[in-house]
């Protein structure tokens, strides 16, 4: 690990430090906090975010004695941005997580993910069960449940329109960056339940991180790679698979999610035998900003 001061959001006086970690052939910028001998907790952010999405939860976890690692996932902010859609295959993202755990001299860790980070967390718990002690997912559907819901729920199919749009070349990159990243104003500034969930400074920091060279294409390649992989599995294997998640699991869900239907939180025992679902009626997709203290308390209770 190599300390670095070259990152997007200065945070003098904040209870974390910044490093660069090599994992699975890429360099990831990571934020760390808490005692080095504490149980390891890896926090995985979503789209179009970066480590900063956990800024409210990092201090709470560190104060409770956990060793917290919050990376910029590959392609985001100050992390390396390998070229090509295949570089963002879900298998590579899972390998990033496993390598990150090893980089901190652990065999396993508690894995927490939101949105795309939640999807990677689900897949890590499925494919690398030995890496995951406890799993916590925020507003990210279990892959098999999502696939089934898309086939049977027209509401969710309509809500997922953007996934198809993101498959286009060039146009989504332009749309996300147009008018000074106005799309982020709509997603973050207007997409929450609390009007002050994201401050103006928060949004500007998100824009700066997402405006790093190559970041938009990298983030969109997550969607492009997954769509190709799932289409191939559906055509050749009948679906994305249904291997169980063995780790004790917490699913936290902001019910006011504009992109994901509440039905995605139901009937998960089929794939996740040991699951606890906490629905927050007054929170949106950006649940850790709409309900920062509640999310931190739920995580601490689950990990403890």
N, C-alpha and C positions, 0 to 999 in steps of 0.2 A: 504494500500500500504506500502511495506517495502523497504526502500532504500537498494541497493546492489552494491558492488564494484566487485562482482564475475561475470564477463562477458567476452566475447571473445575478443573484440577489444578495447583496451585502447584508450581513446580519450581525454586526458588532454587538457583543453583549448577550447574544442568544445562546441557549444551553446546548449547543451542538458544534461539531467540528466537521471539516470537509476533507475527504480523501479521494484518491483514485484507486480503484481495485481492478485487477485483471481477472476476468472470468470467461471461460469458454471462447477465448480468442478475441475478446473485445475489452476495451477499457471503459469502466463505468464510473461516473462521478457518484459518490455516496456521501450522505450525511450520517454521522454517528453521534450517539449520545448514551449516557448511562455508564455504569461500572463495567469495566472490561470483562469481569468474571461473572456478570449476570447472565441469566438465560437469554439466548439470542432471539430477537424478534425482527423479522424482515418485513418492511412495509412497502408494498408495491402499488404505485399510483396508476391512474387511468388516463384516458384520452380527454382533452388535449393538455395534460397536466405535467407535473414533474415532482420531485421530492417534496416540494413546498405544500402539496395537498395535505400532508400530515402534520403541518406545523402546530396544530392545536393538540394533537395526540402525542407527539414525540416527548414533550416535557413530562406529561403525566406518566408515560411508560418508563421513562428514565428515572423519575423520582421514585417509582415503585421498585427500582432495582434491576430493571431489564436492560440488557445491552441492545440498543435500538440501531438498526441499519436501514436507512431509507434511500434507495438508489434512484438516480435518474435512469429509467430503463433504457435499453439500447435504442438509439435514434433520437432520444429526447435531450433537450437542454444541453448540458456539457458532456454527456456521454458520447462515446464513439458512434458513428452512423455508417455502418457498412452499407454498401450499395446493393441494389437488387431486391426484388420481392422475396426471394427464397431466404434471404438473410433474416427475415422476420417470421419464419415458420414457427409455429407454436412449440415444436421440439427444441428449437434454438433458445426460445425464451425460457422454457423449463430448465434447460441446461445452464442458462445464465444464473438462475436462482440456486440451483444445486452447487454451482461453482462459487457463488457468492457465500454460501454457507461454509464451504470448505476454506475459503479465503480468510474467514474469521476463526479458523481452527476448530470447527464444530462438525459433527456428523449430521446433526439435525437442528431444526429451529422451529419456532412458532412462525407461521406464514400468514400474513394479513394482506388482503388485496381489495382494491376498489375498482369497479368498472373493468377496464382491460387488465389491470393488475389482479382483479378478482378472477378473471378467466384464467390467467396464468397460474394463480394460486390453486384453483380447482384442478387444472391439468397436472400441476406438480404433485398434488395430493393423490391423484389417480395413477400417474406414471412413475413417480418416485416416492412411494409411501414411506420409505425409510428416512426421507429427508424432513418430513413434516411431523412435528410433535402434536401441535394443535393448529387448527385451521380457522380463520375468520375471514368472511367475505362480505363486502358491502356493495349492495346494488349491482350485482353481477350474477347472471343466471347460470345454474348448472348447465353444462353444454348439452347433455342429453335431454334435459327438460326443455331447454330453449328450442332444440330441433323439433321436438314433438309439438310444442306450442305453436311454432310457426306453421305447422301443417294443419292445425285444428282451430286456431284462434285468429280470425280476420283482424281483430283489433291490434294484436301484436304484429301481425304482418304489415299493417299500415304504419305502425310506429317504427318499424325497422326500415323504412324507405331509404334512409341515409346510407345504409350498408350497400345497397345497390348503386347509389350515386358515387360512393367512394371507390367503386371499381373502375370508374372512368379514368383515363389518363389526363393529367395536366389540369383539367377543369376543377377538380376539388381543391387542388393546391391553390389555384387562383382564387376560388371562392372563399377559402378560409383566410387568405391574406388580404382580401380586398378592403379598401377604405380603412387602412390601419388596423386590420384584424377585427373589424366590426363584428364578425361572427362570434368572437369570444365575448364581446359585450352582451350579445343576445344569449349565449349559452350560460354564462356565469352571472351576468348582471341581472338578467330577466328570468333565469331558469330556476331560481331558488324560492323557498317559502319566506324566509326572512329577508327583508330588503337590505339589511346590512351584513348578510352572510359573507359576501365578498366586498371588501373595501375597494375604493378606487385604486389604491396602491396595490392591493392583491391582483387586480385585473391587469394592471400595467406590468406587473412582474410576470404574470402568465403570458402576456403578449411578447415580452422580451424573450422569455424562454422558448416559446413556440416559434419565434422569429429567428432562432439560430439557423445558420445555413444548413439546409438539408433536413431540418426537423419535420417540416410538414410532410414531405414525401415519405420519410421514415415512418411517421405515425400512421399515415394512410396505408403503408405497406403491411402493417399489422392486419388490417381489414382485408386487403387484397390477398395476402397469403392464406389467411384463414378461409376465405370464400373458396379459393381454389382447392385447398386441402379437403374441406367439407364436401364440396361437389364431387371430388374424386372418391372419397369414402362412401358417399351415398350411392354413386354409380357402381362401385366395385365391391363394397362391403355391406351395403344395406343401411348405413348410418354411421354416426360418429362414435358408436360404441357405448357400452354401459358398464364399464368396470367400476366397482364400488370405491367410495372414499371411506377409508377406515379410521382416519383421524377424527377425534372429537371436533365437531364443527359448529361454529356460530355463524348464522346468516342475519345480518342487519340490513333492513330494507326501509328506505324512505318511501312512503306510500304515494307521494306526489311526484313520482318519477314520470316524466313526459315521454320517455323512450321505452320503458320496460313495464309490462303489465304486472299487476299485483298477483295474478294467477301463477306467475313464475316462482312464487314462494311456497306453493302448495304441492303436496304429494311427493316430496323429495326423499322420503324414507326408502323409496325403491332403490335409490343410488347412494344415499348417505344415511346409514342406519343410526348413527349417533349425531343427531342434528338438533339444534335449538334455533328457532326462528324468532327474531324480535322485529316487529313492524313498528315504525315510527310515523304516526299519522301526520305530524306537522313537519315533515322533512321531505326534501326533494331527492333527485338523483345525487345531488352534492351533499349527501347526508352528513359527512364529517365537518362540513361548514355550517349547515343548517342547525345541527345539534351536536356541537363539538364536545361539550361536557358529557352528554348522554352516551355518545359513541365511546369516549375514553373510558367511562365507567363500565360499559358493557364489555369492552376489550379486557380490561383489568380483571373483571369478574370471571370471564371465560378462561383467560390464560392462567389465572391463579388456581 
